[in-house]
Amino acid sequence: MKFSLFVLLGLVAAVTLAHPDSVLDLDLDDIHHEQDIDDDQVITGSYSWTSPEGTEFFVRYVADEDGYRVLESNAVPVSANGVRANGQQGSFDSSEEDSRK
């Protein structure tokens, strides 16, 4: 997972350097990611970033047999359906899975 994040950040940096006049203003020093995997293969972690305006955003998450769930966040505190980011969202099904039923 960390490798994927570094690859993504590398691609963003490459695009930013290729187009210095672009709208994207990203400072990699303002992005932080931590992740732990326990013996039961439950992944917990958090990531945070600081906006160009100086606001710090964060997301704490868990990924286990019930799927990926946001435990707490000031970036997306409530989904479009009004579900709070508290880890009780339940697992997510893709629309492809639903259409086959």
C-alpha positions as CSV (number, residue, x, y, z in Angstrom):
1,M,0.0,0.0,0.0
2,K,2.8,2.4,0.9
3,F,4.5,1.6,-2.4
4,S,1.3,2.4,-4.3
5,L,1.1,5.8,-2.5
6,F,4.7,6.6,-3.4
7,V,4.1,5.7,-7.0
8,L,1.0,7.9,-7.1
9,L,2.9,10.8,-5.5
10,G,5.7,10.3,-8.0
11,L,3.3,10.5,-10.9
12,V,1.7,13.6,-9.5
13,A,5.2,15.1,-9.1
14,A,6.2,14.2,-12.7
15,V,3.0,15.8,-14.1
16,T,3.5,18.9,-11.9
17,L,7.0,19.3,-13.2
18,A,6.0,18.7,-16.8
19,H,3.4,21.5,-16.5
20,P,4.7,24.1,-14.1
21,D,1.8,26.5,-15.0
22,S,-0.9,23.9,-14.1
23,V,-3.6,24.4,-11.4
24,L,-2.2,21.7,-9.2
25,D,-0.1,23.1,-6.4
26,L,1.2,20.1,-4.4
27,D,3.9,20.2,-1.8
28,L,4.9,16.6,-0.8
29,D,6.1,17.8,2.6
30,D,2.4,18.5,3.4
31,I,1.2,14.8,2.8
32,H,1.6,12.2,5.5
33,H,0.5,8.5,5.5
34,E,0.8,5.8,8.2
35,Q,-0.4,2.3,8.1
36,D,-0.3,-0.9,10.3
37,I,-1.2,-4.5,9.5
38,D,-2.0,-6.7,12.5
39,D,-1.7,-10.5,12.7
40,D,-5.3,-10.9,11.6
41,Q,-4.5,-8.9,8.4
42,V,-6.6,-6.0,9.6
43,I,-5.2,-2.7,8.2
44,T,-5.5,0.5,10.1
45,G,-4.1,3.8,9.0
46,S,-4.4,7.5,8.4
47,Y,-3.4,10.0,5.9
48,S,-3.4,13.8,6.1
49,W,-2.5,16.8,3.9
50,T,-2.4,20.5,4.2
51,S,-4.3,22.5,1.6
52,P,-2.7,25.5,-0.1
53,E,-4.9,27.7,2.2
54,G,-3.2,26.1,5.2
55,T,-6.1,23.9,6.3
56,E,-5.0,20.4,7.5
57,F,-7.3,17.5,6.5
58,F,-7.1,14.0,7.8
59,V,-8.7,10.5,7.2
60,R,-8.4,7.6,9.7
61,Y,-9.5,4.2,8.2
62,V,-9.7,0.5,8.7
63,A,-9.7,-2.3,6.1
64,D,-10.7,-5.7,7.2
65,E,-13.1,-8.5,6.3
66,D,-15.9,-5.9,6.2
67,G,-14.1,-3.8,3.6
68,Y,-12.5,-0.3,3.7
69,R,-14.2,2.1,6.1
70,V,-13.4,5.7,7.1
71,L,-13.4,5.9,10.9
72,E,-13.0,9.6,11.3
73,S,-12.3,12.4,8.8
74,N,-12.7,16.2,8.6
75,A,-12.2,15.9,4.8
76,V,-15.4,13.8,4.1
77,P,-17.3,13.8,7.4
78,V,-20.6,12.7,5.8
79,S,-21.3,10.8,2.6
80,A,-23.7,12.0,-0.1
81,N,-26.3,9.8,1.5
82,G,-25.8,11.4,4.9
83,V,-23.8,8.4,6.4
84,R,-21.3,9.7,8.9
85,A,-17.6,8.7,8.7
86,N,-17.5,6.6,11.9
87,G,-16.5,3.1,10.8
88,Q,-20.1,1.8,10.9
89,Q,-20.8,2.4,7.2
90,G,-20.8,-1.3,6.4
91,S,-19.1,-2.9,3.4
92,F,-19.4,-1.4,0.0
93,D,-20.8,-3.3,-3.0
94,S,-20.0,-2.3,-6.6
95,S,-22.8,-1.6,-9.0
96,E,-21.5,-4.4,-11.1
97,E,-22.1,-6.9,-8.3
98,D,-25.6,-5.5,-7.7
99,S,-26.6,-5.7,-11.4
100,R,-25.9,-9.4,-11.5
101,K,-28.4,-10.3,-8.8
